Amino acid sequence: MTSSYVQSALQTLLFSNENLDKAQQITSSGLKIGKAADNAGYWSTAKNLTSEGNVLSSVGDALSLGASKVDTTYEGVSSAIDILDKITTELITGYEESTDRNTINGSIAALKKNLASVAQAASFSGDNWLLNTTPQLPDSKSIPFSYKKGADGAVSLQYLSIKTSDTVLIDSSDPSRGLFTKATDADTLNPNGSGTPREYYLMSPDGATPPGGQEIAISSSTTKEELDDMVAVVGELSAKLKGLGSSLGTMSNRIDQQQSFVGALGDSLNKSVSRLVDADMEEESTKLAAYKSQRDLAVEVVSMANSFRKSLASLFQG
């Protein structure tokens, strides 16, 4: 009594249920390839690309950390340059005999404290390039700025370095290592120098032994020649800071370029993975609706066949 159309309806029902379950799984996960059994080749390739993307993400984090250190140091240097300009202005004001040099010196002392605060605040993640308090000073500071991928797939970072002798402004352990705390010979800054050293230092760290020479400060007894020397020394310090700022700006620019490249490469990897394993949600939604209609139609056919068979059975029983 089993007709061919009932068998066909049952097969359609089983087939549509299987396809419906798969379509529902794809639409809920958004993945057309969620496991190796779906497509081993695509799944393996996608996993490799995903792993490489994770490495790139870590590289990007390292670059961001290095960029933050450089930017923090640059901001400190920029602020220090502005303060040095103000110190120069105060020193030039001291040339006027009618001025109150004690008041001017008080202003210079306050500016020096601001310099110390700037150097102390220019710290990121516990690393301060402008201030040193340890007996041992490393030769250089290094930050990652790019990465290199070998033929075997191994990734290694490449680093940019800058000499600490160029970055340390205040050294409380050894003042001779800090730009502001070491002595500078004003005679060497004068093209017509006498050959007799005249050393000046900008400031002395708290608790540290002052370096040799004279501190840049003025009083009623300060001579014009001493003011000339002090202005020349502060100008030299400012020039060195501007050179440091230029170097930091170049480092920051190179890191930014690498960050943009790593970010673009990461986006490309994500798109590649998406093309391999992500489902076309519009297409899958259409399939889901079609499979539901196919299942409902098959159920209706089977239901009609069952009703017909029951009616026929009743007729023979009667």
Solvent accessible surface area in square Angstrom, and as a share of the most:
residue,aa,sasa,rsa
1,M,174,0.78
2,T,78,0.45
3,S,39,0.25
4,S,91,0.59
5,Y,115,0.44
6,V,14,0.08
7,Q,93,0.41
8,S,61,0.39
9,A,9,0.07
10,L,78,0.39
11,Q,125,0.55
12,T,45,0.26
13,L,34,0.17
14,L,126,0.63
15,F,113,0.47
16,S,0,0.00
17,N,53,0.27
18,E,122,0.55
19,N,25,0.13
20,L,5,0.02
21,D,91,0.47
22,K,123,0.52
23,A,3,0.03
24,Q,76,0.34
25,Q,109,0.48
26,I,19,0.10
27,T,32,0.18
28,S,95,0.62
29,S,65,0.42
30,G,21,0.20
31,L,65,0.33
32,K,83,0.35
33,I,13,0.07
34,G,46,0.44
35,K,103,0.44
36,A,42,0.32
37,A,91,0.71
38,D,64,0.33
39,N,59,0.30
40,A,68,0.53
41,G,46,0.44
42,Y,105,0.40
43,W,86,0.30
44,S,50,0.32
45,T,62,0.36
46,A,6,0.05
47,K,106,0.45
48,N,99,0.51
49,L,36,0.18
50,T,59,0.35
51,S,64,0.41
52,E,48,0.21
53,G,17,0.16
54,N,94,0.48
55,V,60,0.34
56,L,5,0.03
57,S,68,0.44
58,S,70,0.45
59,V,8,0.05
60,G,18,0.17
61,D,95,0.49
62,A,25,0.20
63,L,0,0.00
64,S,51,0.33
65,L,81,0.40
66,G,2,0.02
67,A,8,0.07
68,S,35,0.23
69,K,40,0.17
70,V,0,0.00
71,D,65,0.34
72,T,35,0.20
73,T,3,0.02
74,Y,91,0.34
75,E,107,0.48
76,G,6,0.06
77,V,1,0.00
78,S,42,0.27
79,S,47,0.30
80,A,1,0.01
81,I,27,0.14
82,D,81,0.42
83,I,17,0.09
84,L,0,0.00
85,D,67,0.35
86,K,113,0.48
87,I,0,0.00
88,T,31,0.18
89,T,81,0.47
90,E,44,0.20
91,L,0,0.00
92,I,93,0.47
93,T,54,0.32
94,G,0,0.00
95,Y,71,0.27
96,E,103,0.46
97,E,167,0.75
98,S,109,0.71
99,T,40,0.23
100,D,85,0.44
101,R,37,0.13
102,N,111,0.57
103,T,86,0.50
104,I,13,0.06
105,N,45,0.23
106,G,40,0.38
107,S,41,0.26
108,I,1,0.00
109,A,44,0.34
110,A,51,0.40
111,L,23,0.11
112,K,17,0.07
113,K,144,0.61
114,N,72,0.37
115,L,1,0.01
116,A,37,0.28
117,S,67,0.43
118,V,31,0.18
119,A,1,0.00
120,Q,125,0.56
121,A,79,0.62
122,A,7,0.05
123,S,49,0.32
124,F,70,0.29
125,S,86,0.55
126,G,80,0.77
127,D,37,0.19
128,N,28,0.14
129,W,4,0.01
130,L,0,0.00
131,L,41,0.21
132,N,14,0.07
133,T,90,0.52
134,T,68,0.40
135,P,101,0.64
136,Q,149,0.66
137,L,40,0.20
138,P,67,0.42
139,D,128,0.66
140,S,45,0.29
141,K,40,0.17
142,S,62,0.40
143,I,2,0.01
144,P,19,0.12
145,F,26,0.11
146,S,6,0.04
147,Y,35,0.13
148,K,123,0.52
149,K,93,0.39
150,G,32,0.30
151,A,123,0.95
152,D,125,0.65
153,G,35,0.34
154,A,60,0.46
155,V,49,0.28
156,S,62,0.40
157,L,58,0.29
158,Q,81,0.36
159,Y,122,0.47
160,L,23,0.12
161,S,72,0.47
162,I,18,0.09
163,K,132,0.56
164,T,3,0.02
165,S,75,0.48
166,D,77,0.40
167,T,0,0.00
168,V,4,0.02
169,L,1,0.01
170,I,8,0.04
171,D,0,0.00
172,S,38,0.25
173,S,51,0.33
174,D,52,0.27
175,P,15,0.10
176,S,68,0.44
177,R,62,0.23
178,G,0,0.00
179,L,16,0.08
180,F,1,0.00
181,T,0,0.00
182,K,62,0.26
183,A,32,0.25
184,T,21,0.12
185,D,31,0.16
186,A,2,0.02
187,D,10,0.05
188,T,102,0.59
189,L,58,0.29
190,N,67,0.34
191,P,131,0.82
192,N,133,0.68
193,G,34,0.32
194,S,86,0.55
195,G,64,0.61
196,T,84,0.49
197,P,89,0.56
198,R,77,0.28
199,E,75,0.34
200,Y,9,0.03
201,Y,16,0.06
202,L,1,0.00
203,M,16,0.07
204,S,35,0.23
205,P,13,0.08
206,D,144,0.75
207,G,92,0.88
208,A,19,0.15
209,T,109,0.63
210,P,75,0.47
211,P,24,0.15
212,G,53,0.51
213,G,52,0.50
214,Q,72,0.32
215,E,64,0.29
216,I,0,0.00
217,A,34,0.26
218,I,4,0.02
219,S,44,0.29
220,S,104,0.67
221,S,91,0.59
222,T,13,0.08
223,T,66,0.38
224,K,123,0.52
225,E,117,0.52
226,E,47,0.21
227,L,1,0.00
228,D,58,0.30
229,D,11,0.06
230,M,0,0.00
231,V,36,0.20
232,A,39,0.30
233,V,1,0.00
234,V,0,0.00
235,G,38,0.36
236,E,51,0.23
237,L,3,0.02
238,S,9,0.06
239,A,59,0.46
240,K,92,0.39
241,L,0,0.00
242,K,113,0.48
243,G,39,0.38
244,L,9,0.04
245,G,8,0.07
246,S,75,0.48
247,S,50,0.33
248,L,0,0.00
249,G,32,0.31
250,T,79,0.46
251,M,15,0.07
252,S,19,0.13
253,N,80,0.41
254,R,101,0.37
255,I,0,0.00
256,D,70,0.36
257,Q,110,0.49
258,Q,49,0.22
259,Q,52,0.23
260,S,78,0.50
261,F,106,0.44
262,V,8,0.04
263,G,37,0.36
264,A,62,0.48
265,L,53,0.26
266,G,14,0.14
267,D,82,0.42
268,S,55,0.36
269,L,20,0.10
270,N,97,0.50
271,K,121,0.51
272,S,33,0.21
273,V,27,0.16
274,S,43,0.28
275,R,173,0.63
276,L,32,0.16
277,V,13,0.08
278,D,57,0.29
279,A,13,0.10
280,D,80,0.41
281,M,83,0.37
282,E,142,0.64
283,E,85,0.38
284,E,15,0.07
285,S,57,0.37
286,T,89,0.52
287,K,78,0.33
288,L,32,0.16
289,A,60,0.46
290,A,55,0.42
291,Y,50,0.19
292,K,82,0.35
293,S,72,0.46
294,Q,67,0.30
295,R,78,0.28
296,D,76,0.39
297,L,121,0.60
298,A,4,0.03
299,V,71,0.41
300,E,94,0.42
301,V,45,0.26
302,V,22,0.13
303,S,54,0.35
304,M,122,0.55
305,A,2,0.01
306,N,73,0.38
307,S,64,0.41
308,F,119,0.49
309,R,95,0.35
310,K,144,0.61
311,S,73,0.47
312,L,45,0.22
313,A,47,0.37
314,S,69,0.44
315,L,131,0.65
316,F,158,0.66
317,Q,157,0.70
318,G,99,0.95
